[in-house]
Structures are given as structure tokens and as C-alpha cells.
Amino acid sequence: MNQQQQQQPLPIDAVLPELLEALRNGANAVLIAEPGAGKTTRVPLAMLHEPWLNGKRIVMLEPRRLAARSAAQYMARSLGEQAGETVGYRVRLETKVSAKTRIEVVTEGVLTRMLQEDAALEQVGAILFDEFHERHLHGDLGLALSLQSQSLLREELRLLVMSATLDAEPIAALLGAAPIIRSEGRVFPVDTHYAAARPSREARIEQTVGSTIVSALRAHDGDVLVFLPGALEIRRTASWLVAAGLPSGVRIAELYGTMPLSLQDAAVAPCLPSERKIVLATSIAESSLTVQGVTIVVDSGLMRVPRFSPRTGMTRLETVAVSQASADQRRGRAGRLAPGHCYRLWTEQEHPYLPAQSMPEIMDADLAPLALELAVWGIQDPAELDWLTPPPKSAFEQAIELLKKLRALDANGKPTPEGLKLARFGMHPRLGAMVMRAAEWGCASEGCELAALLSERDLLPNERSVDMKFRLDALNGKSASADAAAVRRMAQQAEQWKRSVAEYGTGNGATLKGSNPSSSQSTSLAVRPSLGVLLAAAYPDRIAQRRSDGRYLLANGRGAVLPDVQPLSRSEMLAACELDDTGTESRIRLAADLSMTDIETFMTPYITVEEVIEWDRGALAVRSRRRRRLGAIVLGEVPISGPDEEKVADALIAGIRMEGMGLLPMTKPALALQARIKLMALGGKDWPEATDEALLSTLEEWLKPHLYGMKSRNDLQRLNMAQLLGGMLSWAQQQELDEQVPTHYTVPSGSRIPIDYSDPSAPVLAVRLQEMFGLQDTPRLARGKLPLTLHLLSPSQRPVQVTQDLRSFWESAYFEVKKDLKGRYPKHFWPDDPYSAAPTNRAKPRGT
């Protein structure tokens, strides 16, 4: 009996026959097994001798490096071997595989590279997606690519999705109605303890968590696994526990993703018999990992996740509440080896309001790496693949635009030779572009070091200055305040990338220019690229220009500000590589100085020259300039002599629309004509609209032909607006207009009085009352449909009556008005019968 058969029984063992039978009869399956069931280490070994595998390898994806290494090492020990023999692993910065390896545990990005290098995966018989509920971006991408590979190239390829808390039906449907196998029950029961009340806002997380840990240590045996959102909270909690005083024999271990792998291994290893251990961990310990000795879990209920903002193009870390599924995963850590206890730092009443599942990373992630991988795969539209959750359209389109800016994709969205190289580098396209530019400029070593610095959190989190120079100095051993383990890890990553650059070939025997790290000491360029230039190669959209108020304008059009006054505050130009995206202006977290010489020498692919012919509101004139830009940043401009007249006319029209009709010389005759046309338009379909809004919307039709040679408000004053408005009418309309709404009306006295059309619905005739004697009814316009509003005036031209009913006025109000006027103007003629009296424009009719 081999060592695998001698292992302690686990719940997964009961369903292994069903699972193996499902994979013998079909290509795909879904396995749901609760935490501690043993799926990660038992399933690959159980599949190893299946006939359909036919000697090919099994590849199992693990979301995290520590879990991948631990699972591979555990399986290897169960076979009496070392990792790298039958069972091996490939993770970032470490590989242990050999010619005899049959089970290869990899992190998610490794599978993507394998598929890109061999789409058919000819030597792979099965791909296992472990802990798929975590829904990492590369996991979703790997499954989508694997499904297409299986559909088009490898029908016999087996795909198995495994999880403890996944909603199984949707993934089973995606896998072609794959069978769902469930392993019920945990190995040991776990008692759950909820907080009696929500912690106060004033309480710091380390105090709440620390006091719970101390209470749990006193109440129960075993080691404690504590879930905290990030490394900062881990360090603070560790300090609180040390200050509070722990019982003798209790030690603290930290566990988070950026720690050296040796320290991660030590954190999950069993204690000495006389010891107890408190493991302060992030969500790295949530799944696929057994922390030896743990029977107590303390869960803060928080996790830190990256959130990408399409609005700003930036990613920030955000602390959020865990989902119910994640909380169950964490709880399960306490029952892997013995009965356990889980302390949740939220109330039982709050628990049902937690989200059921964590948000898939694809919904909130920077999609530039995914978009590049799809382009290299030959996919331009994500809809061509089968996704459990499709990538959001707006974020994907923004990623495509970034890749074009980085010259990874051409104008048609297809990968350029540079894009193909970037995809193989295994780093974010921004960083890959920077490393490639650095190699071309003869400073590959510095580029790789910067990429290593930018691929992790700030090496000097307490440094007030945002200058990246201090971080680069720290990486090269010039700062005592940098975390030594982080420096070693980043230096190791930088060295790996330096080797990749030095050894990388394009497939035709050519290598990257300047790719030898030693060449960074010399360059054929007249000007050596500065640190800011290298950062600008990765973040061309975040080149920043200082404004007069000390703030900065980014090339992407957003505003930014330095958090404090510091040496970089005097820089006219910056390359910002890390910003937050809060508010209308981002705070610059990391940056380097740039000069205009840097930009003119190294950033020319991003500089555009444009002719700008636009309305200047201050000058009330069209200004024509030739402008050099880097995105939203104006590098310089000069006037254009003899600009295109068509464009000037268009700009002038834009100015008129901006300023309104008041910019045009609307004389009294022009305003009157406009009003008359508006009046006719009220009752006729074929008449042009003459409102200000309508005229402004049709400037191209009636005004533009007359604007050539003009460029300012002063030039516009030469226009004859009455003539231009009249030109909108046909000859027949002009005749009808003069007939139906004339400019003047001849009153009984013979005077020709102008009509005021300011209000087209109620035109006004202001006339002295005496000139209207003998007229019985109100004059009417528009074929008798519209009465004039009569302003009947005294001899001194002041209104004595406003009416649209002249007959009524003569028969009633006139006699009261007459008494008043006769007293004030006794020399004037005020007859008793206005109907029969002779009208006059004098004091009295002639002959009286």
C-alpha cells in the first residue's frame, strides 16, 4: 500500500469515483467541496492514472503562489518524493518541474503564457481550476481561452472547475451542461461566535482584533489564524499584541503576499510542541491552504481589493466587507485539523446583508493586460469567447486605447511586434513598454529596476517626497529605512527581468537593442534618458505640466496636485506613475522630474501638431494657431498666416453661437423684419423659423456664405442683417410679407405710421388719437386674422388708451378721455362724434 493510500480519509474521497466516472464520460465537470474536504491535493493524484490522460500532464491553477507551492509540496510528500518530480510547480520567481513531472501546479498567469505559446496544449490532458470562486482576472481569462482551445483544437482536453463556495449552475452551463459533483460536510465542526455589537467608529481595528485574539487564546486551545485587510493592519495588530503582553510560548507570525516565500512557509508550518502561534494574514490564507495547528479563526470581515476607475484610468486599493462565501471559506480554516471556533467581528444580524459572492475581478480590474492577451490570441471582440462574466465594454475599450498609446496595438487593434514582445514579458503592458524603451535607449537595467519597484507597493511608504529617485536609491542599497525583505524581493524580480531582456529574441534571431544590462552604463544617444523619461514611457497619459497656481495638468486632461511642498513642487514637468483618483484632482503619490528637453528628445511619438482655428471669447475674434500638444498639454504655439477661410468661417459661426445674436448688427429694420417673419411663421408652414434659436442653428445656410474674409466682431458689423434676413424669403414670400404684415400702416389722417413687431403675436401701432377720427374698427393684419394693438397717444405723444377694440373705445371710454384731454389741450380739436370728425395730424383740422 503506497503512502497516498495510507493517508487519513477526507470527505472528498467519497466522491472521487463519481468525479472520475464523469470525466471518463465527458470532457468537463464541476466539483463543489467545502473547505477541508481535500479537493486540492486528492483530485489531481486520483486523476493521474486515468486512461484518458494517456501519459499527458495535469495542470492545476491556484490563485496564489503560497497555495500553489504548498499544494505541490504536500502532494509530492504523499508520493514520497520532492517537489519537481511527479508533482511540480511554477510560480513567479520560482519553478520546480522536470521531465518526469506529471502534475504541474501553476499560478494563473502561467497558464495564460502556456496557452499563448501552445494554443492546443498538446502535452496537457487536463486543466483544473482550483478555488475558482475567487474569480481572479487570469482565472476567468484562462478558462475562456481553454474553452476555445478545447472547442477548436482539443476535444479530448478535460476541464474541471473546483470550488468550495461557487454558484455551480452557471459555471456548469458555461462548460456545456457539465455534471456537478458535490462533497458535503467538513472534517470537523466549527462553532461561530458573532460580535455582540458593531465596533464603534472610534475603535481602531488592531484594538478590536487584538482583544478578540487574547480572549480566544484564553478560552480555547490551538493556534489562531487572523484575517486582516492588509499588511498595514497586520503590523499594527502585531504591535498591539506585543504591547498588550502575550502569554509565554505564544509567537506572532505574519502572512501576506509580498513577504518572502521562506517567511510564508514558516508562517504555515506547525509550531513546536511547547508553542502556540498567532498567524496574522490577509485573504492569502483564505483557501487552498492549511495553516498547521489552527483551530481558531478571528475574522475582521474586511479585505482589500484593487478597484480600477475607467474615469481616471487608475487603480486604487479599497477596503471592503467580505462576502458570505469568503466568510465561509475563512471559517472553514478553523476546522481542518480538529473542532474549531470562528470569531466574526460583525453581528449575526449584519451577516445576511453581506454580499453573497465577491465581485469578480474582471468587473473592477485594469483590463489592459487582458486586452493584450486577447489581441495576441487573435481576439478583438471579447464576445467571441465564452465568459462566466464578460469584461465591461467601457473598461475594455479604454484598455485598447491605452495599448495603442503604448504602441502595443496598431490602429486596427492588432498586436504590433512590440505588443507581442510585451505579452511575453509577464508584466503589466505599461511596465513592459517602459522596459522595452529603456532597452532601446541603452538603460535596460534601470528600466527593470523601476518596473520591479512599480509592480509592488511603495518601498518607502513613510517618505514625504514622492520622488521615485529615492525609491531607486533604496533598491540599490542607499537607504537604511527601506524594508530589507522587500528590497531583496524587488531586486530578485528586477534581476529576472534583466535576464529576460538580455536573452529575449523576436523569433528571427534579433534581440532587443541595448538589452544587455551592462549597456546601461553607456548610450549612443546625445542625451541620456532621465528617470522621468522612463516613467513617461510607461505612463504617457500621466505626464504633467505645472500650472500657474502650482497644480498640474495631466496629459489625459485631469488635474493633479502634489500632497506637500517638496523639491518636485518646482518642476515644470513631471511624470506621475502613481496617483489616487479621489475628487476632481488626483493627488500625486509617486513621480519624477521631466524637462522639455526630455520630452522633445524622447517623447516625440506622443507629440502631435495641430492647426487650431477657434473663437477667442476674450478678443471676440477668431484666432489661428499652429499648436504642439502632448495630450491635453500645450507645449507651444505660433500664429498661422493665411489660415483656411472655410475653417475661419466655421470658427466664426461657432463664436456667434457661443455669444448669441447680439454679436451681429441687428439694427431696428433687421429686428422688425425678424419679428414680421416670426409672425408669418406662426400661421404658415412654409415660412422659415426666425427665432434667435432657429437662426443660430441654421447659420451655415443663411449667413456663412457672407462671412468669408471676416474673423472678428468688428468685421461682422459690416453685415446688412435686414438684407440677409430678407434673403431667406422667396420673391412670393416677400410680396406676401409686405401685403399681410407691412412695415407701416397709413392712418385716416394720411400719416404713414411704423408698426412695432417686437411681440409678433401683438404688433403695436402707436398713433395720436386725433389721427384716428373717422375710423370705426381696429385695423387688422394677416388677412384680417390679427388685430393691431393701438396705443392711442395724446398730443404730447403719451398713451391715453391701449386697445384692440377701437369701436368699443369710441363708444364708451373716448368720452371720459375727451374730458381730460380737452382740459389739458384746449387748443386742440376734440369732437363729440369721433366717427364723423375729420382726422388730423395738426391741433385742428384745416378750415376750423
SVG drawing of the C-alpha trace seen along z (x, -y; Angstrom):
<svg xmlns="http://www.w3.org/2000/svg" viewBox="-71 -128 100 130">
<polyline fill="none" stroke="black" stroke-width="0.4" points="0.0,0.0 1.6,-3.3 1.7,-6.5 -1.2,-8.1 -3.5,-5.2 -2.3,-5.4 -3.4,-9.0 -6.2,-9.9 -9.6,-9.7 -11.1,-13.0 -14.6,-13.9 -13.5,-14.2 -12.6,-10.5 -16.3,-9.6 -17.0,-11.4 -13.8,-10.7 -15.3,-7.6 -18.2,-9.8 -15.9,-12.5 -13.6,-10.2 -16.5,-8.5 -17.8,-11.9 -14.5,-12.7 -14.3,-9.4 -17.7,-10.0 -17.4,-13.7 -14.8,-16.5 -15.9,-18.8 -17.1,-18.7 -17.7,-21.0 -16.6,-19.9 -18.1,-21.7 -16.3,-20.7 -16.4,-22.5 -13.2,-23.8 -11.1,-21.0 -12.6,-18.3 -9.2,-17.7 -10.1,-18.5 -6.8,-20.4 -4.4,-17.6 -6.5,-14.5 -8.2,-15.2 -5.0,-15.6 -3.5,-12.4 -6.7,-10.5 -6.7,-11.5 -3.0,-10.7 -3.6,-7.1 -6.8,-7.6 -6.7,-6.0 -7.9,-9.2 -4.9,-11.1 -2.7,-8.9 0.5,-10.0 -0.1,-13.7 0.3,-16.2 -2.3,-17.7 -2.1,-21.4 -3.8,-22.8 -4.3,-26.5 -4.1,-28.1 -4.9,-31.8 -2.0,-32.3 1.7,-31.5 1.8,-30.2 -1.1,-27.9 0.4,-26.6 3.7,-25.7 2.1,-24.2 -0.3,-22.0 2.5,-20.8 4.8,-20.0 2.1,-18.2 1.2,-16.0 4.9,-15.3 5.4,-14.2 2.3,-12.0 4.1,-10.2 7.3,-10.0 9.0,-12.5 10.3,-16.1 8.5,-18.8 9.8,-18.8 9.5,-15.1 6.0,-13.7 4.5,-16.8 6.0,-20.2 5.0,-23.9 5.6,-27.1 5.0,-30.4 6.5,-33.9 10.2,-33.8 10.3,-30.1 9.9,-26.9 10.3,-23.3 9.4,-21.0 11.3,-18.3 10.9,-15.9 9.1,-13.4 6.6,-16.0 3.0,-14.8 1.1,-17.2 2.1,-20.9 0.6,-23.4 0.8,-26.9 -0.5,-30.3 -3.0,-31.8 -0.7,-33.9 1.5,-30.9 -1.5,-29.1 -2.1,-32.1 1.5,-32.0 1.3,-28.3 -1.8,-28.8 -0.3,-31.6 2.8,-29.5 0.9,-26.4 -2.8,-27.0 -3.6,-23.3 -1.6,-22.4 -0.7,-19.1 1.1,-17.7 -1.7,-18.6 -4.5,-16.2 -6.5,-18.1 -6.7,-21.6 -8.0,-22.1 -9.2,-25.5 -9.0,-25.4 -10.8,-27.9 -12.5,-29.3 -14.9,-31.2 -12.1,-33.8 -12.8,-34.9 -9.4,-36.3 -8.9,-38.0 -6.4,-35.5 -8.6,-32.6 -11.6,-33.9 -9.3,-34.5 -7.6,-31.1 -11.0,-29.4 -12.2,-31.3 -9.1,-30.5 -9.1,-26.9 -12.8,-26.5 -12.0,-27.9 -8.9,-25.6 -11.0,-22.6 -13.7,-23.6 -11.4,-24.2 -8.3,-22.1 -8.6,-19.6 -11.9,-18.0 -10.3,-15.4 -8.9,-18.1 -10.6,-17.8 -11.6,-20.9 -12.5,-20.7 -13.6,-23.7 -13.3,-23.3 -14.5,-25.5 -16.0,-25.5 -18.5,-28.2 -19.1,-28.8 -22.6,-29.0 -22.3,-25.8 -25.1,-26.0 -23.9,-29.0 -20.4,-27.6 -21.8,-24.1 -23.8,-25.7 -20.8,-27.5 -18.9,-24.2 -21.7,-22.7 -24.1,-21.3 -21.2,-19.7 -22.1,-17.4 -21.9,-18.9 -20.3,-16.7 -20.7,-17.8 -18.7,-16.7 -20.7,-17.5 -19.6,-18.2 -16.4,-19.4 -14.0,-17.2 -14.6,-18.9 -17.3,-21.2 -16.7,-24.9 -18.5,-27.0 -19.2,-30.5 -19.1,-33.5 -20.5,-36.8 -19.8,-40.2 -22.4,-41.4 -22.4,-44.8 -20.8,-46.6 -17.4,-48.1 -17.6,-51.9 -16.1,-54.1 -13.6,-55.4 -12.2,-51.9 -9.1,-51.0 -9.1,-47.7 -6.0,-46.4 -7.6,-47.1 -10.8,-45.2 -9.0,-42.3 -6.3,-42.2 -8.7,-42.0 -10.6,-39.2 -7.4,-37.2 -6.4,-37.5 -9.9,-36.3 -9.8,-33.4 -6.4,-32.3 -7.7,-32.1 -10.9,-30.3 -9.6,-27.6 -6.6,-25.5 -4.7,-25.6 -3.3,-28.2 -5.1,-31.4 -5.5,-32.4 -6.5,-36.1 -7.8,-37.6 -7.0,-41.3 -7.4,-43.5 -3.7,-44.3 -0.1,-44.4 -0.5,-47.7 -3.3,-46.4 -1.2,-43.2 1.8,-45.3 -0.4,-47.4 -2.2,-44.4 1.2,-42.7 2.4,-45.8 -0.8,-46.0 -0.4,-42.3 3.2,-42.8 2.3,-45.9 -0.7,-44.1 1.5,-41.2 1.0,-37.7 1.3,-34.5 4.7,-32.8 5.2,-30.4 2.8,-32.4 4.5,-33.8 3.2,-36.0 3.7,-35.2 2.7,-37.4 1.4,-36.1 0.8,-38.3 1.5,-38.0 4.5,-40.3 6.5,-38.5 9.5,-36.3 8.4,-32.8 10.6,-31.4 8.7,-33.5 5.4,-32.5 6.4,-28.8 7.4,-29.5 4.0,-31.1 2.1,-28.0 4.5,-25.4 3.5,-23.7 4.7,-25.0 7.0,-23.3 5.0,-21.2 5.5,-23.9 4.4,-26.8 1.2,-28.4 1.1,-30.6 -1.0,-33.7 -0.9,-34.0 -1.9,-37.5 -2.9,-37.0 -4.6,-38.7 -7.0,-36.8 -4.0,-34.8 -4.8,-32.2 -8.5,-32.1 -8.4,-29.0 -6.3,-26.1 -4.0,-26.4 -3.9,-24.6 -2.1,-26.5 -0.9,-23.8 -2.2,-23.8 -5.0,-26.3 -8.3,-25.7 -9.3,-29.3 -10.1,-31.9 -10.6,-35.6 -12.2,-37.3 -12.2,-41.1 -14.7,-40.8 -12.6,-43.1 -10.5,-42.6 -8.5,-44.9 -9.2,-44.7 -8.0,-46.6 -10.6,-48.9 -10.0,-50.3 -11.6,-53.5 -12.3,-53.9 -13.0,-57.6 -9.4,-58.2 -7.6,-55.2 -6.1,-54.4 -6.3,-51.5 -6.7,-52.1 -6.8,-49.6 -10.1,-49.7 -11.1,-48.1 -14.5,-46.3 -16.6,-43.9 -16.1,-40.2 -18.8,-38.3 -20.7,-35.5 -18.8,-33.0 -15.4,-34.4 -16.5,-34.4 -17.4,-30.7 -14.0,-30.0 -12.3,-31.7 -14.5,-30.0 -13.5,-26.6 -9.8,-27.2 -10.6,-26.5 -12.0,-23.0 -9.4,-21.4 -7.5,-19.5 -9.8,-19.5 -13.0,-21.0 -12.6,-24.8 -14.0,-28.2 -14.6,-31.2 -14.9,-34.7 -16.6,-37.1 -16.2,-40.8 -19.7,-41.7 -23.1,-40.9 -25.3,-38.0 -27.9,-40.5 -25.4,-42.0 -24.4,-38.8 -27.3,-38.3 -26.6,-41.7 -23.1,-40.8 -22.9,-40.2 -23.4,-36.5 -20.3,-36.3 -17.2,-38.5 -17.3,-40.8 -15.4,-39.1 -12.1,-40.9 -12.9,-41.3 -15.6,-43.8 -13.2,-46.1 -9.8,-45.4 -7.5,-47.3 -8.2,-45.3 -5.1,-46.3 -3.3,-43.0 -6.4,-41.0 -6.9,-43.1 -3.3,-42.5 -3.6,-38.7 -6.8,-38.6 -5.2,-40.5 -2.2,-38.1 -4.7,-35.2 -6.4,-36.7 -9.5,-38.1 -10.5,-41.7 -14.1,-41.4 -14.3,-39.6 -17.8,-38.4 -16.0,-35.8 -15.1,-33.9 -17.4,-32.2 -17.2,-34.1 -18.8,-33.5 -18.7,-37.3 -17.8,-39.2 -15.4,-42.2 -17.2,-45.6 -17.3,-47.2 -16.2,-50.7 -13.2,-49.5 -12.2,-47.2 -12.3,-50.0 -10.2,-52.2 -7.7,-49.3 -7.5,-49.1 -6.8,-52.9 -4.0,-52.6 -2.4,-49.7 -2.5,-51.7 -0.9,-54.6 1.8,-52.2 2.3,-51.0 1.3,-47.5 -1.6,-47.5 -1.9,-49.1 -4.8,-51.4 -6.8,-48.3 -6.4,-46.7 -4.0,-44.0 -0.8,-43.4 2.3,-45.1 5.7,-43.3 6.3,-45.3 2.9,-44.1 3.9,-40.5 7.1,-41.1 5.2,-42.9 2.8,-39.9 5.8,-37.6 7.4,-39.8 4.8,-38.8 4.4,-42.3 1.7,-45.0 1.9,-46.4 2.8,-49.8 5.9,-48.4 6.7,-46.2 6.6,-49.3 9.0,-51.1 11.4,-48.2 11.4,-47.9 12.0,-51.7 14.8,-51.5 16.5,-48.7 16.3,-50.7 17.8,-53.7 20.6,-51.7 19.4,-51.6 17.6,-48.3 18.9,-47.7 17.4,-50.9 14.1,-50.1 13.9,-46.7 14.6,-48.1 11.9,-50.7 9.4,-48.0 10.2,-45.9 9.6,-49.0 6.3,-49.8 5.0,-46.2 4.6,-46.3 3.7,-48.8 5.8,-51.8 9.2,-50.7 9.3,-53.9 5.7,-54.3 6.8,-56.9 8.9,-59.0 7.4,-62.5 8.8,-63.1 7.1,-61.5 10.3,-61.4 10.9,-57.9 14.7,-58.6 14.6,-57.9 12.9,-54.5 15.5,-53.6 18.3,-54.6 16.7,-52.4 16.6,-49.4 20.3,-49.9 21.1,-49.9 21.3,-53.6 18.5,-53.9 18.5,-52.4 14.8,-53.0 13.7,-50.5 12.3,-47.1 15.2,-44.7 12.9,-41.8 11.1,-44.0 14.4,-45.2 15.6,-41.7 12.3,-40.6 12.2,-43.6 15.9,-43.1 15.3,-39.5 12.4,-40.4 14.5,-43.1 17.3,-40.6 14.9,-38.1 13.6,-40.7 17.1,-41.9 17.9,-38.3 14.7,-38.1 15.6,-41.3 19.2,-40.2 18.1,-36.8 14.8,-37.6 14.7,-37.1 12.0,-38.2 11.9,-34.8 14.1,-35.7 17.3,-35.8 17.2,-39.6 17.4,-40.8 16.2,-43.9 18.6,-46.8 20.6,-47.7 19.1,-44.6 22.4,-43.7 22.2,-45.2 25.8,-46.2 25.0,-48.5 23.1,-50.7 26.3,-52.5 26.6,-53.9 24.3,-55.1 24.6,-56.3 22.0,-58.9 23.2,-62.5 21.1,-62.9 20.7,-60.1 17.1,-59.4 16.2,-60.6 14.2,-58.7 11.2,-60.8 11.6,-59.8 11.5,-56.1 8.3,-56.6 6.8,-58.6 7.3,-55.6 5.0,-53.6 2.6,-56.5 2.5,-58.8 -1.0,-59.8 0.3,-61.0 2.9,-63.4 2.1,-66.5 2.6,-70.2 2.7,-72.8 0.0,-75.4 0.3,-79.0 -1.4,-78.0 1.1,-75.3 -1.2,-72.5 -0.6,-70.2 -2.4,-69.3 -2.1,-65.7 -1.8,-64.7 -5.1,-62.8 -6.8,-66.1 -7.3,-65.6 -5.9,-67.8 -3.4,-66.7 -1.6,-68.1 1.4,-67.3 0.4,-66.4 3.0,-68.7 5.5,-71.4 8.7,-69.5 11.6,-69.7 9.4,-68.4 7.0,-71.2 9.3,-73.4 9.3,-71.1 7.6,-72.5 7.0,-69.0 6.6,-65.6 6.0,-62.0 3.5,-60.8 3.3,-57.0 1.0,-56.7 -2.0,-58.8 -5.2,-58.5 -8.4,-59.2 -10.4,-61.0 -12.2,-64.2 -11.7,-66.3 -7.9,-66.5 -5.8,-63.5 -3.0,-63.5 0.3,-62.6 1.8,-59.7 4.9,-58.9 6.6,-60.8 9.9,-62.0 11.1,-65.2 10.9,-65.8 12.3,-68.6 11.2,-70.0 14.5,-68.6 13.4,-65.1 10.1,-65.5 11.5,-66.9 14.1,-64.1 12.3,-61.0 8.5,-61.7 8.2,-62.7 5.8,-59.8 3.3,-61.3 3.6,-64.8 1.0,-66.0 0.9,-69.2 -2.4,-70.6 -3.8,-73.7 -6.2,-75.3 -8.7,-77.9 -11.1,-78.8 -13.1,-81.6 -11.4,-83.6 -14.0,-84.9 -11.7,-87.5 -10.7,-89.0 -14.1,-88.4 -12.3,-87.2 -11.1,-84.0 -7.5,-83.1 -5.5,-80.8 -2.5,-79.0 -0.3,-76.0 -0.2,-74.2 2.1,-71.4 0.4,-69.1 1.2,-66.2 -2.3,-65.0 -4.1,-67.9 -0.7,-69.6 0.1,-72.5 3.9,-72.6 3.8,-75.7 2.0,-77.5 2.6,-80.1 0.2,-82.1 -0.9,-80.8 -0.6,-83.2 -3.3,-82.8 -5.4,-80.3 -8.0,-78.2 -11.0,-80.6 -13.5,-77.7 -12.2,-76.9 -12.2,-80.6 -15.8,-80.9 -16.7,-77.8 -14.9,-79.2 -16.7,-82.5 -20.0,-80.7 -19.0,-78.8 -18.3,-82.2 -21.7,-83.6 -23.4,-80.6 -21.3,-81.0 -22.0,-84.7 -25.6,-84.8 -27.3,-87.0 -26.1,-90.1 -22.8,-89.6 -24.5,-90.5 -25.5,-94.1 -29.3,-93.6 -30.5,-97.1 -34.1,-98.3 -35.0,-97.4 -33.4,-93.9 -35.2,-93.3 -38.5,-94.4 -38.1,-92.1 -37.2,-89.2 -40.4,-89.9 -42.5,-90.1 -41.2,-86.8 -41.8,-85.2 -45.4,-86.4 -45.9,-84.9 -44.3,-81.6 -46.9,-81.4 -49.6,-80.7 -47.8,-79.3 -45.9,-76.1 -43.7,-77.2 -42.2,-80.2 -38.7,-80.0 -38.3,-80.0 -36.8,-83.3 -36.5,-82.9 -32.9,-83.5 -32.6,-79.8 -33.6,-78.8 -31.4,-81.5 -28.4,-80.3 -29.0,-76.7 -29.0,-77.5 -26.2,-79.9 -24.4,-77.7 -27.3,-78.1 -28.1,-81.8 -25.1,-83.5 -21.9,-81.5 -21.7,-82.5 -21.3,-86.1 -18.6,-85.5 -15.6,-84.8 -12.8,-87.3 -14.2,-88.1 -12.8,-87.0 -13.9,-89.3 -16.8,-91.1 -15.7,-94.4 -15.8,-92.6 -19.4,-91.4 -20.6,-94.9 -20.4,-95.4 -23.2,-92.9 -26.6,-94.2 -28.8,-92.0 -32.1,-93.2 -30.9,-92.3 -29.6,-88.9 -32.8,-88.0 -34.8,-89.1 -32.7,-86.8 -34.2,-83.8 -37.6,-84.6 -38.7,-83.8 -40.0,-86.6 -43.6,-85.4 -43.0,-85.4 -41.6,-88.9 -44.7,-90.1 -47.0,-88.4 -45.0,-89.7 -45.3,-93.3 -49.0,-92.8 -50.0,-90.9 -47.6,-92.4 -46.5,-95.7 -43.8,-97.8 -46.1,-100.8 -49.9,-101.5 -51.5,-104.6 -53.9,-106.0 -57.0,-108.2 -55.0,-111.4 -52.8,-110.2 -49.8,-109.7 -47.7,-106.5 -47.0,-105.1 -44.4,-102.3 -45.7,-99.1 -43.8,-97.7 -43.5,-93.9 -41.4,-93.3 -44.1,-90.9 -45.2,-89.2 -48.4,-88.0 -49.4,-91.5 -48.0,-94.1 -48.3,-97.7 -49.4,-100.8 -48.6,-103.9 -50.6,-106.9 -52.1,-110.2 -55.7,-109.7 -56.8,-112.7 -55.3,-110.9 -57.7,-108.0 -61.0,-110.1 -63.4,-108.6 -62.1,-105.0 -64.7,-102.8 -62.9,-99.5 -59.4,-98.3 -57.1,-97.7 -56.2,-94.1 -53.2,-92.2 -52.6,-88.8 -55.8,-88.6 -57.8,-90.1 -56.7,-87.5 -54.5,-89.7 -55.7,-93.0 -53.2,-95.7 -52.8,-96.8 -53.4,-100.5 -51.5,-102.8 -53.6,-106.0 -51.5,-109.0 -52.1,-112.5 -50.8,-115.5 -47.7,-115.1 -47.2,-111.5 -48.2,-109.9 -50.5,-106.9 -54.0,-107.7 -55.5,-104.3 -54.3,-100.8 -56.9,-98.8 -57.5,-96.2 -61.2,-97.2 -61.4,-100.7 -65.2,-100.8 -65.7,-100.0 -63.3,-102.8 -65.2,-105.4 -68.5,-104.4 -67.5,-104.4 -64.1,-105.3 -63.5,-108.1 -65.9,-110.5 -64.0,-110.2 -60.7,-110.6 -62.0,-113.5 -62.9,-115.5 -59.3,-115.0 -57.7,-115.9 -59.9,-118.9 -58.9,-120.3 -55.2,-119.7 -55.1,-120.6 -57.9,-123.2 -56.5,-124.5 -56.9,-121.0 -59.9,-119.7 -62.0,-117.2 -65.3,-116.4 -68.3,-114.9 -68.7,-112.4 -65.3,-110.7 -66.9,-108.7 -67.8,-111.8 -65.0,-114.0 -62.2,-114.7 -58.9,-113.1 -55.9,-115.5 -52.2,-115.4 -52.4,-119.0 -54.0,-120.7 -57.2,-121.2 -58.4,-120.1 -57.8,-122.6 -60.6,-125.2 -61.7,-125.0"/>
</svg>
